[in-house]
Amino acid sequence: MTIAQNLEKPIRALGGTWDTRRAVTALRGAGHGDGNQRQQEKRARKALRDLAATGVIVKIDPDSATYRLAEQ
């Protein structure tokens, strides 16, 4: 299972808005907490971008990495 897939589960379960900080916390819970804070944030932003590219989430703020679940 990819890191993005591990992040998709809590996003679908919890809903709401998702930013880098919230994604890092969720990924730590899924066992992806290795590395320093900067590495964890980079991994979380990539997972968020990957989920946006597949249409799972949509970016809601053009100036920050803030997303929400796409309308189904």
mmCIF file of the C-alpha atoms, coordinates in Angstrom:
data_MODEL
# 
_entry.id   MODEL 
# 
loop_
_atom_site.group_PDB 
_atom_site.id 
_atom_site.type_symbol 
_atom_site.label_atom_id 
_atom_site.label_alt_id 
_atom_site.label_comp_id 
_atom_site.label_asym_id 
_atom_site.label_entity_id 
_atom_site.label_seq_id 
_atom_site.pdbx_PDB_ins_code 
_atom_site.Cartn_x 
_atom_site.Cartn_y 
_atom_site.Cartn_z 
_atom_site.occupancy 
_atom_site.B_iso_or_equiv 
_atom_site.pdbx_formal_charge 
_atom_site.auth_seq_id 
_atom_site.auth_comp_id 
_atom_site.auth_asym_id 
_atom_site.auth_atom_id 
_atom_site.pdbx_PDB_model_num 
ATOM 1  C CA . MET A 1 1  ? 0.000   0.000  0.000  1.00 0.00 ? 1  MET A CA 1 
ATOM 2  C CA . THR A 1 2  ? 1.381   3.421  -0.930 1.00 0.00 ? 2  THR A CA 1 
ATOM 3  C CA . ILE A 1 3  ? 1.739   6.320  1.476  1.00 0.00 ? 3  ILE A CA 1 
ATOM 4  C CA . ALA A 1 4  ? -1.048  8.154  -0.383 1.00 0.00 ? 4  ALA A CA 1 
ATOM 5  C CA . GLN A 1 5  ? -3.343  5.128  0.047  1.00 0.00 ? 5  GLN A CA 1 
ATOM 6  C CA . ASN A 1 6  ? -2.544  5.076  3.767  1.00 0.00 ? 6  ASN A CA 1 
ATOM 7  C CA . LEU A 1 7  ? -3.525  8.741  3.958  1.00 0.00 ? 7  LEU A CA 1 
ATOM 8  C CA . GLU A 1 8  ? -6.696  8.261  1.913  1.00 0.00 ? 8  GLU A CA 1 
ATOM 9  C CA . LYS A 1 9  ? -8.297  6.082  4.602  1.00 0.00 ? 9  LYS A CA 1 
ATOM 10 C CA . PRO A 1 10 ? -8.322  8.712  7.381  1.00 0.00 ? 10 PRO A CA 1 
ATOM 11 C CA . ILE A 1 11 ? -9.263  11.467 4.926  1.00 0.00 ? 11 ILE A CA 1 
ATOM 12 C CA . ARG A 1 12 ? -12.343 9.501  3.861  1.00 0.00 ? 12 ARG A CA 1 
ATOM 13 C CA . ALA A 1 13 ? -13.163 8.480  7.436  1.00 0.00 ? 13 ALA A CA 1 
ATOM 14 C CA . LEU A 1 14 ? -12.709 11.877 9.089  1.00 0.00 ? 14 LEU A CA 1 
ATOM 15 C CA . GLY A 1 15 ? -13.466 14.352 6.296  1.00 0.00 ? 15 GLY A CA 1 
ATOM 16 C CA . GLY A 1 16 ? -12.892 18.041 6.880  1.00 0.00 ? 16 GLY A CA 1 
ATOM 17 C CA . THR A 1 17 ? -9.942  20.018 5.633  1.00 0.00 ? 17 THR A CA 1 
ATOM 18 C CA . TRP A 1 18 ? -6.486  18.534 5.390  1.00 0.00 ? 18 TRP A CA 1 
ATOM 19 C CA . ASP A 1 19 ? -3.200  20.384 5.513  1.00 0.00 ? 19 ASP A CA 1 
ATOM 20 C CA . THR A 1 20 ? 0.380   19.226 5.899  1.00 0.00 ? 20 THR A CA 1 
ATOM 21 C CA . ARG A 1 21 ? 0.223   19.132 9.702  1.00 0.00 ? 21 ARG A CA 1 
ATOM 22 C CA . ARG A 1 22 ? -2.919  16.990 9.793  1.00 0.00 ? 22 ARG A CA 1 
ATOM 23 C CA . ALA A 1 23 ? -1.535  14.688 7.094  1.00 0.00 ? 23 ALA A CA 1 
ATOM 24 C CA . VAL A 1 24 ? 1.726   14.207 9.018  1.00 0.00 ? 24 VAL A CA 1 
ATOM 25 C CA . THR A 1 25 ? -0.237  13.219 12.130 1.00 0.00 ? 25 THR A CA 1 
ATOM 26 C CA . ALA A 1 26 ? -2.357  10.733 10.187 1.00 0.00 ? 26 ALA A CA 1 
ATOM 27 C CA . LEU A 1 27 ? 0.679   9.243  8.463  1.00 0.00 ? 27 LEU A CA 1 
ATOM 28 C CA . ARG A 1 28 ? 2.475   8.833  11.795 1.00 0.00 ? 28 ARG A CA 1 
ATOM 29 C CA . GLY A 1 29 ? -0.535  6.834  12.974 1.00 0.00 ? 29 GLY A CA 1 
ATOM 30 C CA . ALA A 1 30 ? -0.233  4.665  9.868  1.00 0.00 ? 30 ALA A CA 1 
ATOM 31 C CA . GLY A 1 31 ? 3.422   3.906  10.584 1.00 0.00 ? 31 GLY A CA 1 
ATOM 32 C CA . HIS A 1 32 ? 5.037   6.521  8.328  1.00 0.00 ? 32 HIS A CA 1 
ATOM 33 C CA . GLY A 1 33 ? 6.595   8.677  11.029 1.00 0.00 ? 33 GLY A CA 1 
ATOM 34 C CA . ASP A 1 34 ? 10.227  8.006  10.216 1.00 0.00 ? 34 ASP A CA 1 
ATOM 35 C CA . GLY A 1 35 ? 12.633  10.849 9.498  1.00 0.00 ? 35 GLY A CA 1 
ATOM 36 C CA . ASN A 1 36 ? 12.810  14.359 10.846 1.00 0.00 ? 36 ASN A CA 1 
ATOM 37 C CA . GLN A 1 37 ? 9.941   16.848 10.771 1.00 0.00 ? 37 GLN A CA 1 
ATOM 38 C CA . ARG A 1 38 ? 10.947  18.269 7.387  1.00 0.00 ? 38 ARG A CA 1 
ATOM 39 C CA . GLN A 1 39 ? 11.063  14.798 5.803  1.00 0.00 ? 39 GLN A CA 1 
ATOM 40 C CA . GLN A 1 40 ? 7.673   13.921 7.286  1.00 0.00 ? 40 GLN A CA 1 
ATOM 41 C CA . GLU A 1 41 ? 6.146   17.154 5.961  1.00 0.00 ? 41 GLU A CA 1 
ATOM 42 C CA . LYS A 1 42 ? 7.619   16.563 2.505  1.00 0.00 ? 42 LYS A CA 1 
ATOM 43 C CA . ARG A 1 43 ? 6.177   13.014 2.451  1.00 0.00 ? 43 ARG A CA 1 
ATOM 44 C CA . ALA A 1 44 ? 2.773   14.309 3.577  1.00 0.00 ? 44 ALA A CA 1 
ATOM 45 C CA . ARG A 1 45 ? 2.659   17.045 0.907  1.00 0.00 ? 45 ARG A CA 1 
ATOM 46 C CA . LYS A 1 46 ? 3.539   14.514 -1.789 1.00 0.00 ? 46 LYS A CA 1 
ATOM 47 C CA . ALA A 1 47 ? 0.789   12.163 -0.586 1.00 0.00 ? 47 ALA A CA 1 
ATOM 48 C CA . LEU A 1 48 ? -1.694  15.048 -0.637 1.00 0.00 ? 48 LEU A CA 1 
ATOM 49 C CA . ARG A 1 49 ? -0.638  15.988 -4.184 1.00 0.00 ? 49 ARG A CA 1 
ATOM 50 C CA . ASP A 1 50 ? -0.908  12.354 -5.290 1.00 0.00 ? 50 ASP A CA 1 
ATOM 51 C CA . LEU A 1 51 ? -4.441  12.107 -3.889 1.00 0.00 ? 51 LEU A CA 1 
ATOM 52 C CA . ALA A 1 52 ? -5.384  15.376 -5.580 1.00 0.00 ? 52 ALA A CA 1 
ATOM 53 C CA . ALA A 1 53 ? -4.016  14.096 -8.887 1.00 0.00 ? 53 ALA A CA 1 
ATOM 54 C CA . THR A 1 54 ? -6.281  11.046 -8.664 1.00 0.00 ? 54 THR A CA 1 
ATOM 55 C CA . GLY A 1 55 ? -9.318  13.166 -7.769 1.00 0.00 ? 55 GLY A CA 1 
ATOM 56 C CA . VAL A 1 56 ? -9.761  11.929 -4.198 1.00 0.00 ? 56 VAL A CA 1 
ATOM 57 C CA . ILE A 1 57 ? -9.227  15.401 -2.729 1.00 0.00 ? 57 ILE A CA 1 
ATOM 58 C CA . VAL A 1 58 ? -9.318  18.927 -4.126 1.00 0.00 ? 58 VAL A CA 1 
ATOM 59 C CA . LYS A 1 59 ? -7.157  21.916 -3.216 1.00 0.00 ? 59 LYS A CA 1 
ATOM 60 C CA . ILE A 1 60 ? -9.210  24.626 -1.535 1.00 0.00 ? 60 ILE A CA 1 
ATOM 61 C CA . ASP A 1 61 ? -6.519  27.258 -1.007 1.00 0.00 ? 61 ASP A CA 1 
ATOM 62 C CA . PRO A 1 62 ? -4.263  28.153 -3.938 1.00 0.00 ? 62 PRO A CA 1 
ATOM 63 C CA . ASP A 1 63 ? -1.643  29.616 -1.584 1.00 0.00 ? 63 ASP A CA 1 
ATOM 64 C CA . SER A 1 64 ? -1.254  26.629 0.731  1.00 0.00 ? 64 SER A CA 1 
ATOM 65 C CA . ALA A 1 65 ? -1.450  22.853 0.758  1.00 0.00 ? 65 ALA A CA 1 
ATOM 66 C CA . THR A 1 66 ? -5.010  22.726 2.094  1.00 0.00 ? 66 THR A CA 1 
ATOM 67 C CA . TYR A 1 67 ? -7.412  20.159 0.684  1.00 0.00 ? 67 TYR A CA 1 
ATOM 68 C CA . ARG A 1 68 ? -10.824 18.622 1.253  1.00 0.00 ? 68 ARG A CA 1 
ATOM 69 C CA . LEU A 1 69 ? -12.464 15.427 0.083  1.00 0.00 ? 69 LEU A CA 1 
ATOM 70 C CA . ALA A 1 70 ? -13.758 15.761 -3.478 1.00 0.00 ? 70 ALA A CA 1 
ATOM 71 C CA . GLU A 1 71 ? -17.503 15.658 -3.981 1.00 0.00 ? 71 GLU A CA 1 
ATOM 72 C CA . GLN A 1 72 ? -18.602 12.143 -4.774 1.00 0.00 ? 72 GLN A CA 1 
# 
